[in-house]
Amino acid sequence: EHASEMSDEQRLLVQINGVKYRMESFVDGRSPHGKVSVGAFLKELVDIIAVPHKVFAEYVGLKNTNLSAIYRDRRKVNHDLAMKLGHIFNMNPAVWLNLQNKLDLLEISNQHNTTYQQYRLDDLLKKAG
């Protein structure tokens, strides 16, 4: 449909689906490695639905300060919140967790890459044998 012919709800769903697609693309490795943030995606979705952040926080069982911490990536999305977000935004909750895990692994890999290079199968087999 043409954008001007869409209802407000249809426009809302198109915007939400666009964010979901960007999230899934990053998780699946189909998007460029730009700065991606679980909190930024969540904030974008909450902004799209135009629900006050305090109301959203209360609805999902968070303190407003904890929601703000998620937005700033100072707190992580856990399984319980992923389930709630999955139902609210009609998406697989695993997308939230996979996105969080991928970003955590990228961060630790960038910060401690040389630390983990010492762990190799051939080295372990030498020590065992």
Buried (B, 14 or more C-beta within 10 A) or exposed (E): EEEEEEEEEEBBBEBBEEBBEBBBEBBEEEBEEEEBBBBBBBBBBBEBEEBEBEEBBEEBEBEBEBBBBBBEBEBBBEEEBBBBBBEBBEBEBBBBBBBBBBBEEEEEEEEEEEEEEEEEEEEEEEEEE
